[in-house]
Amino acid sequence: MSFEEMWAALLPVGRDEATGGYHRFAWTPPELECRAWFVDEARRRDLHVEHDPNGNMVAWWWPGDGSRGDAVLTGSHLDSVPGGGAFDGPLGVVSAFAAVDALRERGAALTRPIGIGAFAEEEGARFGVACLGSRLLSGAIDPARARALTDGDGRTFAEVMHNAGLDPDAIGPDDDLLGRIGCFVELHVEQGRALREPVGVASAIVPHGRWRFDFGGEGNHAGTTALPDRRDPMLPFAGMVIAAREAAERNGTVATVGKARVVPGGVNAVASSVTAWLDARGPADEAVRRTVKQIDEAARVAARPHRVSVDLAEESYTEIVDFDLALRDRIAGTLGGAPVLPTGAGHDAGILSARLPTAMLFVRNPTGVSHDPAEFAEPADRLAGVEALTAVLDDLACG
């Protein structure tokens, strides 16, 4: 199948017809349909599909005996954020299959295996930890902690994996799989407006993390509870949101509160608790940590007069990732001096960089919008991305 045919087949899966946004959460029916699509595309090409214990998938072209540890892995992820765009993740997977097709059509002779990867729960939309599949694979998260993660309905990661036919007791670092991989190159739509050319190369991922604030108050009747008697957690929560913006401005970072859960959630009830999630990113670890500290302090000050408790928990954090310099420069050279730029978005390539050389290609996004249906890449730029990835794989796996 051509790139356009593959893209058209995947495009309707998990799409909300009313908003145009995607809802492909880990091990839900739309994401399982995406997984089935991946397996079908691999088998169509006679590629061997490997399912690791953590829910990640790899389709191998010439897997060999795996003893040399020089395989070239590419690909991305198939899950989405709530109401996200079509390109974040799937563009890298579809482009990988198209690049393998292009290499075969030109009669490329592999000297190293090529794998196409689809990583599990990259967005963290269901269980709250981004890049969960690659974190488990590389040992960046404790398996016991991962098994205990819960989704919005209270189902644990272990329970969901078991229901999907996987063994939750088997999750964790997979040194055998990682030991077969020499490098990983992930193609991804750009998630900003910095790229002016059709294709660019990543230099680094800025520090970023997620934190959970729990505000505990007292539920009560909205009409009969006098203001002085209230322990309303919504007030310090609101203060925390404002403090996040102010702390980010002071420290040259970005801080976002995009998700909150209010209990009991009734219009005519004073809330008993609020759980809110903070996303903070910035150019340096110190700036991000200082931002979070100032937000926490402001939340506690705001909570005190309302007799509301505040608890802060770090759910995930990734320090600055500088992609492998030699691999980055080799790729940029292969592409004739493609522009090199950093990104504020996290990726599986960033997590795996702790265990093996990784690099990223970006495809231009004219809207500059991501995690939203307006996310886009022009058809010509999509094909330019395929051509770039084909050239990179040709150099790395056929040289």
Secondary structure, 3 states (H helix, E strand, C coil): CCHHHHHHHHCCCCECCCCCCECCCCCCHHHHHHHHHHHHHHHHCCCEEEECCCCCEEEEECCCCCCCCCEEEEEEECCCCCCECCCCCHHHHHHHHHHHHHHHHCCCCCCCCEEEEEECCCCCCCCCCCCHHHHHHHCCCCHHHHHHCECCCCCEHHHHHHHCCCCHHHCCCCHHHHHCEEEEEEEEECCCCCCCCCEEEEEEECCEEEEEEEEECCCEECCCCCHHHCCCCHHHHHHHHHHHHHHHHHHCCEEEEEEEEEECCCCCEECCEEEEEEEEECCCHHHHHHHHHHHHHHHHHHHHHHCCEEEEEEEEEECCEECCHHHHHHHHHHCCCCCEEEECCCCHHHHHCCCCCEEEEEECCCCCCCCCCCCCCCHHHHHHHHHHHHHHHHHHHHC
